[in-house]
Amino acid sequence: MTEPDPTEALIRLENLISGDLHERIDPSNRATLIGWGLFFTVVHQIRAVLVLHRAGACGAASPNRRSALEHTVTLRWCADQGDRIGDIYNRKLGMDQIQLAKALQADGTASRYRGSYQVLVDTVKTVKESIAPDPNERLAKIEHLMKNYGLAKEWSYYTVESRFTHPTLAGTLMFFQDDGEAFRVSQTPIHEEIVSCPHFSLWIFHAAMLSFNELLAGKPWASELEQVAEEYGFMTDLPTWQGP
């Protein structure tokens, strides 16, 4: 059976993102603000996937598809964890700052960026002194999140896309093929996406909106999201925690 064209549904979902959407978030709620950033990262990644699709460059969209999926799963965690995720990500930010500071030292540019370097040092010190460790910090790694939400299909898809995001033999194999009769090379990828770009975009866009809707006052998108889910066979409820 032919799958329905996702184009019309993508437009419907995009139209839900109104200019006054910011009025439905609580700026004092860190989870809502983090969720805002996670959600609009998904939005821009999906837009990039569709632009590359229209250009006939779906093979180049693997990093965008992978990032969109990763941010969507993290957004679900954000809606689930609430304000707690703020401290978890602040501690993770501290580790990121340490790595950046070490990189500046290693290439000899710490003195050139003395002011910025000191900000990194102060940030790490503040985080270490003011935020207690959280056992859920390990969930900042996407594989742990997917496993504990029971997202086996998503993890499989993410793993495959990772092979085309990083330098691997799997990635280079997209450009040559040995069929037993001849060895062929190509200037464009010789493969098909696991899920076509438009269908992937609708699937992930809908999932991200389902999570972000939980963080918006009044859950304004519920009706349209349920309608699209019914038409395309998507989930209507968020994945539930299955881990310890």
N, C-alpha and C positions, 0 to 999 in steps of 0.2 A: 504494500500500500504506500502511495506517495505521501511524504510528510507535507503538512501545510506550509506555505511560504511564510517565513518568519518576518518578512519586511514590514508588513502592516502592523504586526504586534510590536516590533521594535519602535516604530513611530509612536504608537499608543503609549508605550512605557516612557519614551523620551519626553513626550508631552506632559507627563505627570510631574516632571521636574520644573516647577514654576519658579518665577523670579523671586517670589516672596517665601520660598521654602525655609529660609533662615529663621523666619518667625516661629517655626515649629520646633526649634531646638532650644534647650536650656543651656546658656553659656556658662552656667556655674557647674554643670555636670560634665566631668572630664570624659566619661564614656561616650556621651553624645558628641562632644567635639572631636574625639579620636575617631568615632564612627563616621563623622562628616568627612574627615580626611580620607579614611579608608574607602568610603563609598565613592567619592568623586575621583579617586584614583582608578577605581573600577570603571567608572563612566568614561574617563579619558582613554584608558587602555582599550575598551570596547570600541570607542570611536576610531582609534588607531587601527584595530583589527579590520574594521569595515572599510577604512580608506585603503589599506593594503589589499584587501579582497577586490575592491573595485579596480585596483591597478594591476590585478593579476599576479600579486606577489604574496599569496597566502603562506608560502614557505617561510617568508621573512617574518611572519606574524607570530611565530612560536613564542618568543620572549614576551610578547604582549598578552597572548592567551594564558601563558603560565602565570604571569603577574596578576592578571585579572582574577584567575582562580584562587591564587594565594591570598589576595586581599579580600575576596568574597568570603572565604572560610574564616579568616581572621575577624571579619566584620560580624560573622555569626557568633564568634566567641565574645566579641565586644558587647553584643546585645545580651548575651547570657551572663557575663561576669559583672557588668555594670562598672561602677567607679573603681573597683579593684584593679582593673586593667591599666589604670593610670600609673599606679606604683610599679606594676610589673614592667611596663614599657619605659618608665623613667630609669629603672635599674638597667634595663637593656641598653638604653641610650648612654648610660654611664660607661658601659663596656665599649660601645661604639666610639665614644669620645677618647677612651684610652687607646684604642687602635689608631685613631686619627692622630693623636698626639705622638705616638711612637713613629708613625709614618713621617710626620714633620721633622722629628729628630733624626730619623734615618737618612733623609735626603738633605739635611743641613739647612732647612728653611725655617726652623723654629724661631730663630732670631729675627728673621725678616717679618714673620707674622707674630711678633711677641705679644701684642694685645690679644689676638685671637687665641694664641696658644695658652695664655693665662686663663682665658675664659674656659677652655677645655679642662685645665687643671682644677679650677674652682668648681666647675660643674660636677666633675667626678667626686671631689671631696664632699660637696653638699649632698649628693645622692647617697654616698656611702654612709654619711653621718645621720641622715634624716629619714631614710627609707629602709625598713627592715626587709630581709630576704623573704621571698614568698615561694612556697613549694611549687607553685604553678608557673614559675619563670621558664621552666623547660618547654612550656607550651608556646613560647614565642617561636619555636621551631615548627614549621608547618607540618612536618610529618607526624609529630606528636598530636597536633590538633586533629588532623584528619583521622588518625587511628582512634582517638578517644571519642570522636563523634560518629564513628562507624562509617566513614566516607570512603569505602573501598574503591568504588568506581572513580571518584575524584582523585584518589591517590594514584591509581593506575594511570589515569590521564595525565596527571602532573608529572609522573615519572617519565612517561614517554616524551612529553614536551621538553623535559629537561635535557634529553639526549640531543635535541635540535637547538637548544638554547646555548649550550656550552660546546666547546670544541671536542667532538667525538668522532669516531669512525662512522657511527650511525648517521651523523650529520653530513659527513662527506659522501656517504653512499647515496645521498639524494641526487648526486650529480653524475653518477656512473652506474652501469648495470651490465652484468654478464648473464645472458640468458642461455648459455650453453652452446649457442651457435655463433654469437658475435659479442664483442665487448663494445659497449656504446657509452659515449659521454654526452652530457647535455649542459647547456648554459643556463637552464632553468631546472628546478627540482623535478625529479621523476618519482613522484609519490602523491598520494592523496591524503588529506587531513583525516584524522580519526573521526572527527565531526566537522562538517563544513563550517566555514567561518561564520556565515549568517546564523546557522542553527546554534553553534557554540555561543555566539554573542547573545542570542535571546535567552538561552539556558542560563548563562552566568549573570546576565543583566537582571533577569527575573529573580534569581536566587539572592543577589546582592540587595535588590529592592525589598525583598521579603524580610531580610534582616534589618535593613535600615529603617523600614517602616515601624519596627518595634521601638525605635529610638525617637520617632517623631511624635509630637503631641497630637493625640486624636487618631493616630494611625490612618492617615488620609488615603493611603493607596490600597487599602485592604480589598475593596470591592473589585477594582480593575485587576489586581494581582490574582485574585481567585478566578476571574473570568479567563485570563490568559492561561493560568494553570490548567483549567478544565479543557481549553481548546488544544493545548500542546502536551498534555500529560505530565506537567511539572508538579512538584510537591506543593502542597498548600500549607504545610506546617514545617517549622524549622527543624533541622536535625536535633535529636536529643543527645545529651551527654551519656556515653556508655562506659567511660573509663572509671577508675577508682576515685 
